[in-house]
Each structure stands twice: as structure tokens, then as C-alpha cells.
Amino acid sequence: MSQASSRSGSSSQGRGGGIGGGYEGQGSPVPYRVGPLAYEPAVLCRCNGKACRWISWSNAQPGRRYYRCKKSRTGIDCGFFLWADEECSKWFKELLIDLRDAVWELSKKDGELDAKDMVLEAKEMEVEVKKNEVEDMVMELNAKQQEVQAKEQVVALLEARLKNKNKCIDMLAVLCMFLLLTMVVILCNGNKA
């Protein structure tokens, strides 16, 4: 580790651990194998506390590890900064940048797929709700259809009774006419005698 390349200062520090330009704050493209404070031997910052070891994913220093004060994102940052690794070759930087960008693109697409999956799940739930509503409507329609059929049977029974009553009334009317004619004949015969 070169002391000449390990300058203190936070002016070139990007948010999220990137040194130099081009860092987009998308986070590390790969998970850390060792946590920021789980490394050994300890490197102490000016606060006399163990400094965090991060990995830069900027365009200027991709994949290069460095140490920062663990209070670096607070108002009480001591400004400690130290490179943990030597700077790599231009070719290796380009390779790391290409790999980083490919992973970030895959992560972006993975996020888009997750969002589409959530939309799909919401649509499936919506379809399920609509399906249940339709099933409820079909059951209600079947119940009303059975009710209509029962009423139609009652109407058919009442119509049959009404026809029977109409036949009785017709027979009574014929009988009344017959009796009336009989009485008229009897009265007419009685008046002649």
C-alpha cells in the first residue's frame, strides 16, 4: 500500500464509497466478502477508532479498496482516507468498469422484473377478486332462477285451478240457463192450463 497515493480528504469522495468521477450511487455490484469492520489487522483513523474498509466502484478507481473514518457521513468526520490497494492498470480498470456496469444493468433488469412480477401478482389478485364476484353473481342468478321456476310452478298450478273454476262456472251457467228455461216452460205450460 503506497502512502503517496493514500491522501486524506473527502473532496474526491463520492456518496456510497466511490472515489473519483462516474460513481452513480448504485452500490456495490457484488456483496462484500468481509464486512467494513470485520477485516484484520485494524487500521485506525484520526479518531483512534477502527476505520471502515470499503471498495470504490467509481470510474477512476473501480474495485480498489480504501479505508475511511466510520463517521465519514456525519458532521464529525475526521477526514481520514487511505487506499488499501495499489492502483491497477488501465486495462484492468476498463474490465472492472465493464463488469460493474453489466452487473448494474442486470440488477436494474432484475428490479424491473420484480416490479413487473408485483404488477402481475396484483393483476392476478384482481382477476381472482373478479372471478369470485362472478361466481357470487352466478350463484345469485341460479338462486333467482330457482325462485322464478318455483313461482312459475305456482302460477301454473293457479292457472290450472282457475281453469277448473272456469269450467265449474260455465257448468253452473249452463245449469242455470237450463233451470231458467225449464221454469219458463213450466210457467208457460201452467198458464195454458
C-alpha positions in Angstrom: 0.0 0.0 0.0 1.5 3.3 -1.1 1.5 6.2 1.3 1.9 8.6 -1.5 -1.4 7.5 -3.0 -3.2 7.5 0.3 -4.1 11.1 0.7 -6.5 12.3 3.3 -9.5 14.3 2.3 -13.1 13.9 1.4 -13.4 16.2 -1.6 -13.0 13.4 -4.1 -15.2 11.0 -2.1 -18.5 10.2 -3.8 -21.5 9.1 -1.8 -21.7 5.4 -1.2 -17.9 4.7 -1.3 -16.9 5.8 -4.8 -13.7 7.7 -5.3 -13.4 9.9 -8.4 -15.9 10.6 -11.0 -18.6 8.4 -12.6 -20.0 6.7 -9.4 -23.7 6.6 -9.7 -24.5 5.6 -6.1 -25.9 2.2 -7.2 -24.0 0.4 -4.5 -21.5 -2.4 -4.8 -22.2 -4.7 -7.7 -21.1 -7.7 -5.6 -21.6 -8.5 -1.9 -18.7 -7.8 0.4 -16.9 -11.0 1.5 -15.7 -9.2 4.6 -17.8 -6.6 6.4 -16.4 -3.0 6.5 -15.2 -3.5 10.1 -14.5 -7.3 10.0 -11.0 -7.1 8.5 -7.7 -7.6 10.3 -5.2 -6.1 11.2 -7.1 -3.0 12.2 -6.3 0.4 10.6 -7.0 3.3 13.0 -8.3 6.6 11.8 -7.5 10.0 13.4 -10.4 9.4 15.8 -8.4 6.5 17.1 -11.2 4.1 16.1 -11.1 1.3 13.6 -11.6 2.7 10.1 -14.1 1.1 7.8 -12.7 -0.7 4.7 -14.8 0.0 1.6 -14.5 -0.8 -2.1 -14.6 2.0 -4.7 -16.8 1.4 -7.7 -16.1 4.8 -9.4 -14.8 5.0 -13.0 -11.5 6.3 -11.7 -10.8 3.6 -9.2 -13.1 0.5 -9.8 -12.6 -2.4 -7.4 -9.9 -0.6 -5.3 -10.3 -0.9 -1.5 -9.8 2.0 0.8 -10.2 3.0 4.5 -12.5 5.8 5.7 -13.4 7.1 9.2 -16.6 5.3 10.3 -18.1 8.7 11.0 -17.4 9.8 7.3 -21.0 10.6 6.6 -21.7 12.5 9.7 -20.7 16.0 10.8 -17.9 14.7 13.0 -15.9 13.1 10.2 -12.1 13.3 11.0 -11.4 13.2 7.2 -9.3 10.0 7.4 -8.8 8.3 4.0 -6.2 5.7 3.0 -6.0 3.4 0.0 -5.7 -0.3 0.9 -4.6 -1.4 -2.6 -2.3 -0.3 -5.3 -3.8 1.3 -8.3 -4.5 -1.2 -11.1 -3.7 -1.0 -14.8 -5.9 0.9 -17.3 -6.9 -2.3 -19.0 -7.9 -3.9 -15.6 -9.9 -0.7 -14.7 -11.8 -0.9 -18.0 -12.6 -4.6 -17.4 -13.8 -3.9 -13.9 -16.0 -0.9 -15.1 -17.5 -3.1 -17.9 -18.2 -5.9 -15.4 -19.6 -3.4 -12.9 -21.9 -1.9 -15.5 -23.0 -5.3 -16.7 -23.9 -6.3 -13.1 -25.7 -3.0 -12.5 -27.7 -3.5 -15.8 -28.7 -7.0 -14.7 -29.7 -5.6 -11.3 -31.7 -2.9 -13.0 -33.4 -5.5 -15.2 -33.9 -7.8 -12.2 -35.6 -4.8 -10.4 -37.8 -4.2 -13.5 -38.7 -7.9 -13.5 -39.6 -7.7 -9.8 -41.7 -4.7 -10.4 -43.5 -6.5 -13.3 -43.9 -9.5 -11.1 -45.6 -7.3 -8.5 -47.9 -5.8 -11.1 -48.7 -9.3 -12.4 -49.4 -10.5 -8.9 -51.7 -7.5 -8.3 -53.5 -8.3 -11.6 -53.8 -11.9 -10.6 -55.3 -10.9 -7.3 -57.7 -8.5 -9.2 -58.7 -11.3 -11.5 -59.3 -13.6 -8.5 -61.5 -11.0 -6.9 -63.4 -10.5 -10.2 -63.7 -14.3 -10.5 -65.1 -14.5 -7.0 -67.5 -11.7 -7.8 -68.7 -13.5 -11.0 -69.1 -16.8 -9.0 -71.2 -14.9 -6.5 -73.3 -13.4 -9.2 -73.7 -16.8 -10.9 -74.8 -18.3 -7.6 -77.2 -15.3 -7.0 -78.5 -15.8 -10.6 -79.1 -19.5 -10.0 -80.9 -18.8 -6.8 -83.1 -16.2 -8.6 -83.7 -18.7 -11.5 -84.8 -21.3 -9.0 -87.1 -18.7 -7.4 -88.6 -17.9 -10.8 -89.1 -21.6 -11.6 -90.9 -22.0 -8.2 -93.1 -19.0 -9.0 -93.8 -20.4 -12.5 -94.9 -23.7 -10.9 -97.2 -21.8 -8.5 -98.6 -19.7 -11.5 -99.1 -22.9 -13.5 -101.0 -24.5 -10.5 -103.1 -21.4 -10.1 -103.9 -21.3 -13.8 -105.0 -25.0 -13.6 -107.2 -24.2 -10.6 -108.6 -21.2 -12.4 -109.4 -23.3 -15.5 -111.2 -25.8 -13.2 -113.2 -22.9 -11.6 -114.0 -21.5 -15.0 -115.3 -25.0 -16.1 -117.4 -25.1 -12.9 -118.7 -21.6 -13.5 -119.5 -22.5 -17.2 -121.3 -25.6 -16.0 -123.2 -23.6 -13.4 -124.2 -21.1 -16.1 -125.4 -23.8 -18.4 -127.3 -25.4 -15.5 -128.8 -22.1 -14.5 -129.9 -21.5 -18.1 -131.4 -25.0 -18.2 -133.3 -24.4 -15.0 -134.4 -21.0 -16.2 -135.7 -22.5 -19.4 -137.3 -25.3 -17.5 -139.1 -22.8 -15.3 -140.1 -20.7 -18.3 -141.5 -23.9 -19.9 -143.3 -24.9 -16.7 -144.7 -21.4 -16.3 -145.8 -21.2 -19.9 -147.5 -24.7 -19.6 -149.1 -23.7 -16.3 -150.6 -20.6 -17.8 -152.1 -22.5 -20.7 -153.8 -25.0 -18.5 
